[in-house]
Amino acid sequence: SIAKAAVDSPTSRPQPNSTKRVVPEPEKSRIEALEDTLKQNHLAHQINFLQAQGSPFLTLYRSSLTRDSQGCAILLESD
């Protein structure tokens, strides 16, 4: 009877885990590190972010050095 009372008491119920779990985001960390490096090298004016399928990705814009440029896009799969 004493053991049953201890089990039924509200203080003996397991408390929900109140600690938040942190999910690592390595891609986000790498992009932030790359952005910081570009800012340190005084290239912050070239940084742009575009959206593709709901996720942002880092791009660099460099204006043309000649008057009659036609444009170019270089896509790199990795940093």
C-alpha positions as CSV (number, residue, x, y, z in Angstrom):
1,S,0.0,0.0,0.0
2,I,2.9,2.4,0.7
3,A,4.6,1.4,-2.5
4,K,1.3,2.0,-4.4
5,A,0.9,5.4,-2.9
6,A,4.5,6.3,-4.0
7,V,3.8,5.2,-7.5
8,D,0.5,7.1,-7.7
9,S,1.8,10.4,-6.3
10,P,2.2,13.2,-8.8
11,T,5.8,13.9,-7.8
12,S,6.9,10.4,-8.8
13,R,5.7,10.7,-12.4
14,P,8.4,11.0,-15.0
15,Q,8.9,14.6,-16.0
16,P,9.1,15.3,-19.7
17,N,12.6,16.0,-20.9
18,S,12.8,19.8,-20.9
19,T,16.2,20.0,-22.6
20,K,16.2,21.0,-26.2
21,R,18.0,18.9,-28.7
22,V,20.2,20.6,-31.1
23,V,20.3,19.2,-34.6
24,P,23.6,20.0,-36.3
25,E,23.4,21.7,-39.7
26,P,26.8,21.2,-41.3
27,E,25.7,22.8,-44.6
28,K,24.6,26.0,-42.9
29,S,27.8,26.1,-40.8
30,R,29.9,25.8,-43.9
31,I,28.0,28.5,-45.7
32,E,28.3,30.9,-42.8
33,A,32.1,30.2,-42.6
34,L,32.4,30.8,-46.3
35,E,30.4,34.0,-46.0
36,D,32.6,35.2,-43.1
37,T,35.8,34.5,-45.1
38,L,34.5,36.5,-48.1
39,K,33.7,39.4,-45.8
40,Q,37.2,39.3,-44.3
41,N,38.6,39.4,-47.8
42,H,36.5,42.5,-48.6
43,L,34.2,40.7,-51.0
44,A,31.0,41.2,-49.1
45,H,29.6,43.3,-52.0
46,Q,29.7,40.1,-54.2
47,I,27.6,37.9,-51.8
48,N,24.1,37.1,-52.9
49,F,21.6,34.4,-51.8
50,L,19.2,32.7,-54.2
51,Q,16.4,30.3,-53.6
52,A,16.0,26.9,-55.2
53,Q,13.3,24.4,-54.2
54,G,12.8,26.3,-50.9
55,S,16.4,26.3,-49.8
56,P,18.8,29.2,-50.1
57,F,22.2,28.9,-51.6
58,L,25.2,31.2,-51.7
59,T,26.1,32.9,-54.9
60,L,28.8,35.4,-55.9
61,Y,28.1,38.2,-58.3
62,R,30.9,39.8,-60.2
63,S,30.1,42.6,-62.6
64,S,31.5,42.6,-66.1
65,L,35.0,44.1,-66.7
66,T,34.1,44.9,-70.4
67,R,31.3,46.9,-71.9
68,D,30.1,44.2,-74.3
69,S,29.7,41.2,-72.0
70,Q,27.1,38.6,-72.6
71,G,26.9,37.0,-69.2
72,C,28.0,33.7,-67.7
73,A,27.0,31.4,-64.9
74,I,29.4,28.9,-63.3
75,L,27.8,26.3,-61.0
76,L,30.0,24.4,-58.6
77,E,28.6,21.4,-56.7
78,S,30.8,22.0,-53.7
79,D,32.3,24.9,-51.9
